[in-house]
Amino acid sequence: MVTTQTGGGLQQYLRESFTANKPYDEMVFELISAKGAAEAESEQFNGAVNFLLASLTKNDTTLATSRISSVFLGQKLQCAQCHHHPTSDIAQDHFWELDAFLSGIQATKVNGQTILTNVDSGGVKTADGRVGVFFERPNGVAQMVFPSFLGHPPSKLNATSDSSTGDQTILREQLAQLTSESPLLARTLVNRLWSHFLGYGFTPSVDDMGPHLAVSHPQLLLILSEQTESSNYDLKSLMKWIVLSDPFARSSKYSTSNDIDSPELGDQPLFSRYYSRQLEPEEVYQSLLVLSGKKRSATTIGQQQLAQRTWLGQFTKRMETDDGDETNSFDGDVHQSLVLMNGDLMKQATSITSTSVLGKIINSPMPVNNKIDHLFLASVARYPSANEKKLILALFAKPDISPEQIFQDIWWALLNSNEFILDH
């Protein structure tokens, strides 16, 4: 599984790719086909290898197969590892045929470094040169299958030898190409980003878009998917289309025209209003970090990533499932409240320094009235109500409390309010 060091390598790859606005299909190809070392200090360093390394246990590729199919293709194949999918036409063969593409992958330790490579000794080779894998049917019978992409064998599959090296090492590259060129890729990407910005996707799960699940807005999904492919998978363009859309700009308030739109109760989302929801823990962490005035630099980014993973680890627990899923306890309980109210991150965000937002507001020449307005705007994106302003101004009439302490207390209360961690 991912270690602190390898996790940082993947984050570095993703950060650099997003900064350069690398086409998404190109990123997918690189993540699946990546070779090299996981550690940044290695001459063979390639941060992309950590995507697959996070899913390998003693070179067992089943979890990697499951994650490739769900993350990039929106096909939940994991349950088909042991039997046919109970509610769709996904067969057990489909999982193992996809897994056969990874039969030549190998992770080894060389001089303390983790190296991901392709080898020609994986899988089982037949007399005609094909490479396959065995799996066990529910009745206990072993069966051999060959690489096939969701039931469709790719062309030139027999030519598994790389003419430049003489090794049978191109099956993984074929999988990378088939995945990056699949029409399911754009569909899954659109659904995932729509869910990220709107709170709900077009299907109940962004990792499962199989034919057994209804799509809430099929025409919109089709149009956005086609536009995404036409734009060469430009992520910035796709995000721009979503955030400038009418559903994203709508109010989160209930009205007589949208009171039947309640996906939180299990209904299909209609996107007639913006759905209020708690910020993800990563979003809360980054928000507090920005308010503290901490800036990333080439010399501090590694330490900040480690600090973020440590903080997030307080709310994350790995589940003992075949999917390698994690459960998130950032759900408004007492533990979350105590961490936010008393943790070091909150202390940094409420400190009065020359770089913190609070410090800049307090040290500005603005009158007290405007400073209060800025505290509210910076934390909850609104002006204080007349009653809130009245109560706060009354505090400044008390001689036993310094203005700095009053501002700090107000700021602390705002950052620990439900309104601060609510996206609405």
C-alpha atoms as one frame of an Amber mdcrd trajectory, in Angstrom:
protein
   0.000   0.000   0.000   1.033   3.664  -0.274   3.685   4.815   2.147   4.197
   8.439   3.143   7.064   8.724   0.708   5.390   7.087  -2.282   2.163   8.989
  -1.618   4.153  12.194  -1.883   5.601  11.062  -5.197   2.130  10.579  -6.661
   1.010  13.959  -5.360   4.020  15.560  -7.002   3.148  13.945 -10.333  -0.490
  15.041 -10.087   0.406  18.573  -8.979   2.807  19.062 -11.878   0.336  17.555
 -14.349  -2.565  19.719 -13.182  -0.382  22.825 -13.170   0.625  22.159 -16.769
  -3.034  21.367 -17.626  -1.916  18.052 -19.074  -4.732  16.351 -21.018  -6.560
  13.911 -18.772  -6.323  10.993 -21.193  -2.555  11.498 -21.325  -2.396  11.390
 -17.531  -4.417   8.172 -17.460  -2.064   6.552 -19.967   0.974   7.578 -17.909
  -0.498   6.377 -14.615  -1.306   2.916 -15.968   1.865   2.400 -18.042   4.350
   4.124 -15.698   7.732   2.524 -15.017  10.503   3.685 -12.736  11.257   4.389
  -9.083   8.814   5.550  -6.448  11.299   7.637  -4.454  12.107  11.205  -5.506
  15.819  10.827  -4.747  16.215   8.050  -7.316  17.613   8.747 -10.786  14.735
   6.609 -12.123  12.090   8.600 -10.217   8.639   8.637 -11.776   5.912   9.760
  -9.415   3.230   8.189 -11.613   4.298   4.650 -10.618   2.826   5.195  -7.178
  -0.714   4.921  -8.531  -0.230   1.211  -9.218   2.194   0.610  -6.354  -0.543
   1.707  -3.959  -2.635  -1.205  -5.191  -0.018  -3.961  -5.274   0.553  -6.448
  -2.476   3.351  -8.886  -3.285   2.690  -8.212  -6.977  -0.990  -9.205  -6.635
  -2.700  -7.040  -9.277  -6.376  -7.643  -8.465  -6.802  -4.405  -6.496  -5.011
  -2.454  -9.259  -7.404  -3.942 -11.821 -10.381  -2.981  -9.700  -9.191   0.599
  -9.250  -8.382   1.114 -12.935 -11.858  -0.050 -13.938 -13.715   1.985 -11.316
 -11.659   5.203 -11.262 -11.163   5.609 -15.011 -13.992   3.603 -16.586 -16.764
   3.837 -14.010 -17.122   0.054 -13.962 -17.279  -1.640 -10.574 -15.730  -4.999
 -11.405 -14.475  -6.030  -7.982 -17.429  -8.246  -7.098 -16.991 -10.019 -10.448
 -13.598 -11.255  -9.258 -15.282 -14.225  -7.602 -18.632 -14.498  -9.436 -20.804
 -12.897 -12.099 -22.127  -9.437 -11.208 -25.515  -9.971  -9.529 -27.310  -6.992
 -11.149 -25.545  -6.357 -14.481 -24.130  -8.201 -17.461 -20.561  -8.027 -16.106
 -19.166 -11.547 -16.109 -16.439 -12.999 -13.933 -14.355 -13.393 -17.078 -14.357
  -9.602 -17.633 -12.480  -8.949 -14.417  -9.781 -11.545 -15.047  -9.440 -10.636
 -18.732  -8.697  -7.074 -17.652  -6.366  -8.297 -14.923  -4.414 -10.315 -17.527
  -3.083  -7.043 -18.974  -1.164  -6.552 -15.724   0.333 -10.041 -15.652   3.799
  -8.733 -16.531   3.975  -6.032 -13.857   6.589  -6.352 -11.121   7.548  -4.239
  -8.115  10.985  -4.906  -6.663  13.305  -3.393  -4.076  16.670  -2.328  -5.459
  19.137  -0.669  -3.080  16.302   0.408  -0.846  14.289   1.857  -3.724  10.958
   0.571  -5.042  11.116  -0.015  -8.796   8.061  -0.739 -10.954   8.848  -2.556
 -14.199   7.391  -4.881 -16.807   8.758  -8.404 -17.113   8.157 -11.180 -19.646
   7.831 -13.859 -16.988   4.325 -12.965 -15.815   1.174 -14.875 -16.653   0.993
 -18.148 -18.512   2.249 -18.315 -22.102   0.623 -20.604 -24.625   2.180 -22.253
 -27.662   0.785 -19.558 -29.964   2.548 -16.787 -27.991  -0.434 -15.463 -26.082
  -0.254 -14.581 -22.373  -3.145 -15.427 -20.076  -4.049 -15.955 -16.433  -5.922
 -18.640 -14.528  -8.841 -17.924 -12.217 -11.226 -20.103 -10.269 -14.909 -20.401
 -11.094 -17.450 -20.499  -8.231 -17.714 -24.261  -8.808 -13.981 -24.654  -8.155
 -12.966 -25.222 -11.778  -9.863 -23.338 -12.915 -10.134 -21.505 -16.221  -7.635
 -19.605 -18.326  -8.486 -16.273 -19.957  -6.555 -13.885 -22.161  -6.378 -10.060
 -22.082  -9.664  -8.515 -23.179 -11.025  -5.038 -22.583 -14.474  -5.392 -20.982
 -15.272  -8.345 -23.213 -13.674  -6.944 -26.379 -10.257  -8.421 -27.305  -7.911
  -5.686 -28.550  -6.293  -5.952 -31.945  -2.702  -7.174 -32.324  -2.986  -9.010
 -29.020  -0.788 -11.850 -30.247   2.071  -9.426 -30.858   3.051  -9.196 -27.203
   6.768  -8.848 -27.902   8.358  -5.418 -27.874  10.494  -5.440 -31.013  12.883
  -2.927 -29.509  13.708  -5.033 -26.441  12.602  -8.531 -27.340  10.597  -8.707
 -24.096   6.912  -9.503 -23.706   6.257  -6.288 -21.843   3.683  -4.266 -23.757
   0.438  -5.689 -22.356   0.246  -2.936 -19.717   0.846  -0.292 -22.383  -2.021
  -1.800 -24.367  -4.283  -1.507 -21.336  -3.181   2.100 -20.858  -3.970   2.906
 -24.475  -7.325   1.100 -24.479  -8.353   2.881 -21.266  -7.255   6.335 -22.412
  -9.065   5.900 -25.748 -12.247   4.392 -24.301 -15.465   6.479 -24.578 -16.111
   5.444 -20.974 -13.193   7.624 -19.885 -14.843  10.958 -20.743 -18.182   9.776
 -19.364 -16.636   8.781 -16.040 -14.553  11.964 -15.795 -17.578  14.202 -16.397
 -19.627  12.316 -13.819 -16.828  12.512 -11.240 -16.207  16.254 -11.661 -19.927
  17.046 -11.752 -20.301  15.172  -8.458 -17.315  17.042  -7.004 -18.788  20.463
  -7.735 -22.503  19.737  -7.312 -22.415  17.151  -4.534 -24.124  14.449  -6.602
 -23.275  12.835  -9.920 -25.569  11.595 -12.672 -25.448   8.100 -11.140 -25.641
   7.061  -7.454 -21.914   6.221  -7.457 -19.246   7.826  -9.644 -17.294   4.557
  -9.492 -20.187   2.502 -10.836 -21.825   3.652 -14.068 -22.769   0.221 -15.372
 -25.853  -0.395 -17.542 -27.765  -1.609 -14.488 -27.858   1.951 -13.074 -30.071
   4.736 -14.408 -28.482   8.053 -15.435 -30.390  11.074 -14.125 -29.568  13.383
 -17.067 -28.330  11.234 -19.965 -28.414  13.984 -22.608 -26.379  16.397 -20.487
 -23.864  13.662 -19.647 -23.559  12.793 -23.345 -23.051  16.421 -24.425 -20.426
  17.138 -21.769 -18.636  13.865 -22.550 -18.500  14.662 -26.272 -17.260  18.193
 -25.549 -14.601  16.792 -23.248 -13.312  14.481 -25.961 -13.439  17.306 -28.528
 -11.385  19.550 -26.228  -8.687  16.853 -25.977  -9.567  16.253 -22.325  -8.826
  19.815 -21.215  -9.649  19.666 -17.498  -9.752  23.438 -17.073 -12.351  23.755
 -19.824 -14.519  21.016 -18.326 -14.382  22.576 -14.877 -15.211  25.973 -16.383
 -18.284  24.562 -18.130 -19.516  23.028 -14.879 -18.983  26.032 -12.584 -20.581
  28.379 -15.130 -23.606  26.121 -15.498 -27.055  27.073 -14.263 -27.266  24.283
 -11.618 -23.987  25.386  -9.983 -25.166  29.010  -9.772 -28.502  28.219  -8.149
 -29.385  29.027  -4.558 -29.301  26.327  -1.918 -32.543  27.587  -0.373 -35.661
  25.452  -0.473 -38.654  26.915  -2.300 -42.032  25.758  -3.575 -40.395  24.975
  -6.915 -37.657  22.667  -5.588 -38.962  21.131  -2.362 -39.354  17.738  -4.061
 -35.670  17.700  -5.062 -34.125  15.791  -2.144 -31.325  13.421  -3.214 -30.132
  13.296   0.384 -33.260  11.207   1.036 -32.355   8.768  -1.725 -34.210  10.447
  -4.585 -32.639  10.998  -7.980 -31.044  14.503  -8.070 -32.844  17.034 -10.254
 -30.268  19.834  -9.710 -33.059  22.378  -9.245 -31.078  23.869  -6.348 -27.541
  23.812  -5.001 -27.175  21.008  -2.460 -25.702  22.131   0.850 -23.077  19.804
   2.263 -20.159  19.744   4.653 -16.761  20.507   3.204 -14.443  17.565   2.731
 -11.641  17.352   5.345  -9.056  18.242   2.666 -11.019  21.397   1.859 -11.250
  22.385   5.526  -7.530  21.801   6.008  -6.555  23.870   2.967  -8.949  26.662
   3.960  -7.456  26.940   7.442  -3.954  26.764   5.986  -4.685  29.691   3.663
  -6.193  31.706   6.502  -3.063  31.103   8.582  -0.963  32.679   5.835   1.151
  29.596   5.236   2.444  29.552   1.665   3.887  26.630  -0.227   7.386  26.795
  -1.594   9.784  24.349  -3.204  11.527  23.901   0.151   8.435  23.473   2.330
   5.945  21.592   0.153   7.185  18.167   1.276   6.785  19.081   4.946   3.347
  20.574   4.301   2.184  17.448   2.486   3.340  15.311   5.402   1.551  17.623
   7.852  -1.641  17.442   5.789  -1.585  13.630   5.591  -0.991  13.449   9.346
  -3.946  15.767  10.009  -6.244  13.913   7.606  -5.162  10.613   9.142  -7.112
  11.545  12.270 -10.334  11.074  10.294  -9.393   8.272   7.905  -9.463   4.564
   8.540  -8.658   1.852   6.013 -11.411  -0.727   5.655 -10.560  -4.412   5.402
 -12.280  -4.867   2.043 -11.176  -6.247  -1.310 -11.520  -2.754  -2.774  -9.046
  -1.286  -0.273 -11.591   1.426   0.553 -11.233   3.993   3.308 -13.892   5.302
   5.655 -14.079   8.980   6.561 -15.081   9.910  10.127 -15.192  13.650   9.347
 -18.940  13.764   9.941 -19.561  16.383  12.608 -18.961  14.234  15.679 -17.302
  15.257  18.945 -13.863  14.118  17.760 -14.053  16.404  14.728 -15.152  19.356
  16.883 -12.335  18.869  19.367  -9.693  18.616  16.628 -10.934  21.781  14.941
 -11.408  23.815  18.108  -8.203  22.878  19.921  -5.799  21.666  17.250  -2.569
  23.320  16.133  -4.075  24.110  12.727  -6.815  26.240  14.319  -4.236  27.952
  16.507  -2.270  28.904  13.388  -5.386  30.143  11.599  -6.404  32.331  14.562
  -2.929  33.673  15.285  -2.240  37.377  14.911   0.771  37.483  12.620   1.787
  39.689   9.734   0.871  36.951   7.219  -2.372  35.553   8.678  -5.710  36.871
   7.434  -6.665  37.847  10.971  -3.403  39.720  11.468  -3.788  41.626   8.203
  -7.328  42.686   9.088  -6.434  43.774  12.624  -3.346  45.710  11.488  -5.135
  47.431   8.624  -6.172  51.131   8.935  -9.845  50.235   8.412 -12.372  51.314
  11.049 -13.685  48.650  13.431 -16.971  48.416  11.518 -15.201  47.432   8.300
 -12.857  45.040  10.075 -15.852  43.113  11.407 -17.326  42.967   7.913 -14.061
  41.575   6.546 -13.910  38.867   9.217 -17.349  37.623   8.170 -16.630  37.875
   4.446 -13.346  35.966   4.790 -14.867  33.149   6.852 -18.529  32.678   5.911
 -18.762  34.768   2.709 -21.428  37.166   3.969 -21.817  40.378   5.937 -22.831
  40.155   9.590 -26.503  40.641  10.352 -27.652  43.774  12.134 -28.015  41.848
  15.389 -24.581  40.230  15.056 -22.987  43.611  14.369 -24.743  45.137  17.389
 -23.582  42.422  19.783 -19.995  42.549  18.506 -19.732  46.346  18.727 -20.983
  46.150  22.302 -17.907  44.087  23.179 -15.616  46.959  22.226 -17.248  49.099
  24.906 -15.850  46.807  27.596 -12.562  48.206  28.951 -11.269  44.890  30.318
 -10.918  43.238  26.876  -8.407  44.393  24.280  -9.599  44.947  20.685  -7.129
  42.298  19.482  -8.628  39.720  21.846 -12.157  40.564  20.714 -11.244  40.195
  17.053  -9.466  36.919  17.784 -12.449  35.524  19.711 -14.859  36.498  16.938
 -12.580  34.928  14.347 -12.256  31.709  16.369 -16.046  31.489  16.750 -16.605
  32.011  13.023 -14.043  29.364  12.000 -15.604  26.853  14.381 -19.160  27.545
  13.265 -21.210  25.105  11.207 -21.519  27.828   8.599 -17.757  27.858   7.952
 -17.548  24.149   7.091 -20.812  24.165   5.130 -20.727  24.489   1.349 -23.992
  26.229   0.567
